[in-house]
Amino acid sequence: MHHGRHALVTGGGTGIGLAIAQNLAANGAQVTITGRRADVLEAAAAQTEGLHALVMDVADEASVVKGCAEAIAARGPITICVANAGIAEGKSMAKMDMAFWRNMMAINLDGAYLTARETLGGMLAENWGRVIFVASIAGLKGLKGAPAYTASKHGMIGLMRGLSEEYIGSGLTFNAICPGYVDTDIVTRNTQSISDRAGIPTEQARAMMVKTNRHKRLITADEVATAADWLCNPASGSINGQTIEIAGGQM
């Protein structure tokens, strides 16, 4: 289905990003996976044919410009872009400082903008492209105790909606996937963080996140990857400017 396509997946060495990359590669794409840790990326690429490791920091403009140029030189125009790299960390307004806020925006929002910006050229030349932003249910509603994260994901969805209107009628589409709590290392880390902050057992902290998902279970990374793969289907060209909720029910 994706034969001859070059995909770029940021944060592609672990979790949701890796699952998306593996799915795209299984369906014929050559996939550049990016992140900040070379060892993690190289281990992932060694396990799956069609994955190619590239160290790139989405919060650093020069790194994104250089990284995308290298990927394009090696494997041709990027026509599938998955802006997945992000951090998820809760902190109340009272405890937040400017450094925390800026870091959240630099990675989650600036990173999404830079990744899309540096890959659009190839899509416009081919008159075909798929840009997928991996957002969150926090892009659609407020998440208590996480105003910065909520704002960054709302911003990502705003960027997606603006781009979908800007290029409407072309062969490019822009969509956002909005998962609830997914069974990844991020949930594991947040479980420990909630446990430490609230002084409750880790099982109770994990149950709090599970309960937030409407169907009362954690979502799998494969469920998110399947949605991303569907959005890249040649027959999905009329799905544009949408927020795909993967949360076990209506939000």
Secondary structure as UniProt FT lines:
FT   TURN            3..4
FT   STRAND          6..10
FT   TURN            11..13
FT   HELIX           15..26
FT   TURN            27..28
FT   STRAND          30..35
FT   HELIX           38..47
FT   TURN            49..50
FT   STRAND          51..55
FT   TURN            58..59
FT   HELIX           61..75
FT   STRAND          80..83
FT   HELIX           93..95
FT   HELIX           98..105
FT   HELIX           106..110
FT   HELIX           111..126
FT   STRAND          129..134
FT   HELIX           137..139
FT   TURN            144..145
FT   HELIX           147..166
FT   TURN            167..169
FT   STRAND          172..179
FT   HELIX           185..198
FT   HELIX           202..212
FT   TURN            214..215
FT   HELIX           221..231
FT   HELIX           234..236
FT   TURN            237..238
FT   STRAND          243..246
//
